[in-house]
Amino acid sequence: MKTEFYRVNTKDGLRLDGMLFEPEGAKAAVLHLPGRAGNFYANGFLDVMAKIYTDNGFALLSVNTRGHDHIADFRVGDTQEIKRIGQAFEIFEECVLDIGAWLDFLKNRGYEKIILQGHSQGAAKIVYFASRSERPEISAMVLMSPADASGLLRKYAPEKFANDLAQAKEMIDQGRGEELLPDKIRNWYYISAKTYVNEMGSKESDIFPIFDNGDFEKLKSIKIPALAFYGEKEDTLVYSAQKDLEIVASHLKNKKSKTLIIKGADHTYFGKEDEMARAIIDWLKNIVN
């Protein structure tokens, strides 16, 4: 296995980083997008995936997006200009620029078959991209713990959700959209007013409306095979791993799609990384020929 660090520039000039794990003679590549505030190296399951995927002939490209880490600075192209984005300031729809840049990178390396893989919010991003872009090299999708971000807030903290949304809209009206909301979301992360409204108050970014069993229009529009799964003990489930998965599964249109639950696993599959990665690769070997 050869491991190399790479950078790409998006069409709007942002420089993104990633790591490519590549076996000799690989004909297919998995493009992995991290979840909210994630990056291309932190999750422990990436180490396991890199070995299992490459042992089975698949390259793995683990990447940063403009939403990596809580707040991040990005160099714009080859200039000295810096843009501050990260999870706190990301605009969801701009994920198409990030994914497109990494797909072009893999295609230019000769990969004609590419699997989009996304964890948590990363799963929402790849569905959004695939629903908007006709890219014949995309052969399949892997949806790891697809999360209903706004549904979780509306179920477990409805009053706070309503107050935060109202406050964020007011801040935008006052020209303060770039400022952070004063309180943490889910006791974990700060977020700017404009990003909160973009992600929590917009149908466009509501990819997995599990709480409402709403219109999964973007997921339903995708015809390629998808593997969707949750850990049994995730803290990002709206109902339960079984019920959330049943709702998602009802909108997967390709007959080769599959769902599963990783017993005893949490949201990052800690201690279950090997089982999870082998389940993915076993499915992919039957899908990508």
C-alpha positions in Angstrom: 0.0 0.0 0.0 1.3 3.4 -1.0 0.2 6.4 1.2 0.5 10.0 -0.1 -0.7 13.4 1.0 -2.3 15.6 -1.6 -3.9 19.0 -2.0 -6.5 20.2 -4.5 -8.1 23.6 -5.2 -11.8 23.9 -5.5 -13.4 25.9 -8.3 -13.8 28.8 -5.9 -10.2 28.6 -5.0 -10.1 26.9 -1.6 -7.1 24.6 -0.9 -8.2 21.3 0.6 -6.0 18.5 2.0 -6.4 14.7 1.9 -4.6 11.4 2.1 -4.7 8.7 -0.5 -4.1 5.0 0.5 -3.5 3.1 -2.8 -2.8 -0.5 -3.5 -0.9 -1.6 -6.6 -3.3 -2.0 -9.5 -6.4 -0.5 -7.9 -9.2 0.0 -10.3 -11.8 1.6 -7.9 -11.4 4.2 -5.2 -13.5 5.1 -2.2 -13.8 8.9 -1.5 -14.5 9.4 2.2 -16.1 12.5 3.6 -16.0 13.1 7.4 -18.9 14.2 9.5 -19.5 17.6 11.1 -16.3 19.3 12.1 -14.4 16.1 11.1 -11.2 15.9 9.1 -9.3 13.4 7.0 -7.3 11.8 9.8 -9.0 11.9 13.2 -11.4 9.0 13.2 -9.8 5.7 14.2 -11.8 3.7 11.8 -9.9 5.3 8.9 -6.7 3.3 9.9 -8.7 0.1 9.7 -10.4 1.0 6.5 -7.1 1.9 4.8 -5.7 -1.6 5.5 -8.9 -3.6 4.7 -9.8 -1.6 1.6 -6.3 -1.7 0.1 -5.9 -5.4 1.0 -9.0 -6.0 -1.2 -7.9 -3.8 -4.1 -9.7 -0.6 -3.3 -8.0 2.8 -2.9 -9.2 5.0 -0.1 -9.0 8.8 -0.4 -9.8 10.5 3.0 -10.3 14.2 2.6 -11.0 17.5 4.2 -13.9 19.7 3.1 -14.4 23.4 3.9 -16.3 22.3 7.0 -13.4 20.5 8.6 -12.8 21.1 12.3 -14.8 23.7 14.2 -13.1 26.8 12.8 -10.4 26.5 10.1 -8.4 28.8 7.9 -8.0 28.1 4.2 -5.5 29.4 1.8 -7.1 30.6 -1.4 -5.3 29.0 -4.3 -1.6 30.0 -4.6 -2.2 33.4 -3.0 -1.7 34.7 0.5 -5.4 35.3 1.0 -7.0 33.4 3.8 -10.6 32.5 4.3 -12.0 31.4 7.7 -14.6 28.7 7.4 -14.8 25.3 9.2 -17.9 23.8 10.7 -19.0 27.1 12.3 -19.2 29.0 9.1 -19.8 26.4 6.4 -22.7 26.7 3.9 -24.0 23.3 3.2 -24.6 23.6 -0.6 -21.0 24.5 -1.2 -20.1 20.9 -0.5 -20.6 20.3 -4.2 -17.4 22.3 -4.9 -15.4 20.2 -2.4 -16.6 16.8 -3.6 -16.3 17.9 -7.2 -12.6 18.8 -6.7 -11.8 15.5 -5.1 -13.7 13.5 -7.8 -11.7 15.3 -10.5 -8.5 14.5 -8.7 -9.4 10.7 -8.7 -10.6 10.8 -12.2 -7.4 12.4 -13.4 -5.5 9.6 -11.7 -7.4 7.1 -13.9 -10.1 5.9 -11.6 -13.2 5.2 -13.7 -15.2 3.7 -10.7 -15.5 5.8 -7.6 -17.5 5.1 -4.4 -18.8 8.1 -2.4 -18.6 7.4 1.3 -19.8 9.8 4.0 -20.0 9.6 7.8 -22.8 11.5 9.6 -23.1 14.9 7.9 -20.7 13.6 5.3 -23.5 11.1 4.3 -25.9 14.1 3.7 -23.3 15.8 1.6 -22.7 12.9 -0.8 -26.4 12.4 -1.3 -26.8 16.1 -2.0 -23.9 16.0 -4.5 -25.1 12.8 -6.2 -28.7 14.2 -6.6 -27.4 17.3 -8.4 -24.5 16.0 -10.4 -24.4 13.5 -13.3 -21.0 11.9 -12.8 -20.9 8.4 -14.4 -17.8 7.5 -12.5 -19.8 7.3 -9.2 -20.6 3.6 -8.9 -22.1 3.4 -5.4 -22.6 5.2 -2.1 -21.8 4.3 1.5 -24.0 6.1 4.1 -22.4 5.7 7.5 -24.7 6.9 10.3 -26.8 9.3 8.2 -27.9 11.9 10.6 -31.1 14.1 10.8 -29.4 17.1 12.4 -32.4 19.4 12.7 -34.7 16.5 13.6 -32.5 15.6 16.6 -32.7 19.2 17.9 -36.4 19.4 17.3 -37.1 16.2 19.1 -34.8 16.5 22.2 -34.7 20.3 22.6 -37.6 21.8 20.7 -37.8 25.0 22.7 -34.1 25.7 22.4 -34.2 24.8 18.7 -37.0 27.4 18.1 -35.2 30.0 20.2 -31.9 29.5 18.4 -33.5 29.6 15.0 -35.3 32.8 15.8 -32.2 34.4 17.3 -30.1 33.4 14.3 -32.6 34.9 11.8 -32.6 38.1 13.9 -28.8 38.3 13.9 -28.8 37.9 10.1 -31.4 40.7 9.8 -29.1 42.9 11.9 -26.1 42.1 9.6 -24.5 39.8 12.2 -24.8 36.6 10.3 -21.1 35.8 10.7 -21.3 36.0 14.5 -21.5 32.8 16.6 -24.7 32.0 18.4 -24.0 32.5 22.2 -24.9 28.9 23.2 -23.5 25.6 22.1 -25.6 23.3 19.9 -26.1 19.9 21.6 -23.6 21.0 24.2 -20.8 20.4 21.7 -20.3 23.0 19.0 -20.7 26.7 18.4 -22.1 27.8 15.0 -22.6 31.1 13.2 -26.1 32.5 12.7 -25.9 32.2 8.9 -24.8 28.5 9.1 -27.5 27.6 11.7 -30.2 29.0 9.4 -28.6 27.3 6.4 -28.5 23.9 8.0 -31.4 23.9 10.4 -33.9 26.1 8.7 -33.6 25.1 5.1 -35.3 22.3 3.2 -32.3 22.2 0.8 -30.0 20.8 3.4 -32.5 18.6 5.1 -31.4 15.4 3.4 -32.5 12.8 6.0 -35.8 14.1 7.5 -36.2 11.0 9.7 -38.0 12.8 12.6 -40.8 13.9 10.3 -40.5 10.9 7.9 -40.5 13.7 5.4 -39.7 14.0 1.7 -36.4 12.2 1.0 -36.5 13.7 -2.5 -32.8 13.8 -3.0 -32.1 10.3 -1.7 -35.0 9.0 -3.8 -33.6 10.6 -7.0 -30.4 8.5 -6.8 -30.3 5.3 -8.8 -26.9 3.9 -7.9 -26.6 1.2 -5.2 -26.2 2.4 -1.6 -25.1 0.8 1.7 -26.7 2.5 4.7 -26.0 1.5 8.3 -25.9 2.7 11.9 -24.2 1.6 15.1 -26.6 0.1 17.5 -25.7 2.5 20.3 -25.3 5.8 18.5 -26.2 9.0 20.3 -27.3 10.6 17.0 -30.4 8.4 16.5 -33.8 10.0 16.3 -35.7 6.9 17.4 -33.5 3.7 17.3 -31.0 2.2 14.9 -33.7 -0.2 13.6 -36.4 2.4 13.1 -34.1 5.1 11.7 -32.7 2.6 9.3 -36.1 1.4 8.2 -37.1 4.9 7.3 -33.9 5.5 5.3 -34.1 2.1 3.6 -37.6 2.8 2.3 -36.2 5.5 0.1 -33.3 3.5 -1.4 -34.3 2.8 -5.0 -31.6 0.5 -6.3 -32.3 -3.2 -5.7 -28.6 -3.8 -4.9 -28.8 -1.4 -2.0 -28.4 -2.9 1.5 -28.8 -1.8 5.1 -27.3 -3.2 8.3 -26.8 -2.4 12.0 -23.4 -2.8 13.7 -24.1 -4.4 17.0 -22.7 -2.6 20.0 -21.2 0.2 18.0 -21.4 3.9 18.7 -21.4 6.8 16.3 -17.6 6.5 15.6 -17.7 2.6 15.6 -15.2 2.6 18.4 -14.0 -1.0 19.1 -16.1 -2.2 16.1 -14.0 -0.6 13.3 -12.9 -4.0 11.8 -16.4 -5.4 11.7 -17.7 -2.3 10.1 -15.0 -1.9 7.5 -15.3 -5.6 6.5 -19.0 -5.3 6.1 -18.5 -2.4 3.7 -15.8 -4.1 1.6 -17.8 -7.3 1.4 -20.7 -5.3 -0.1 -18.5 -3.3 -2.4 -16.8 -6.4 -3.9 -20.3 -7.6 -5.0 -21.2 -4.2 -6.4 -18.1 -2.9 -8.1 -16.8 -5.3 -10.7 
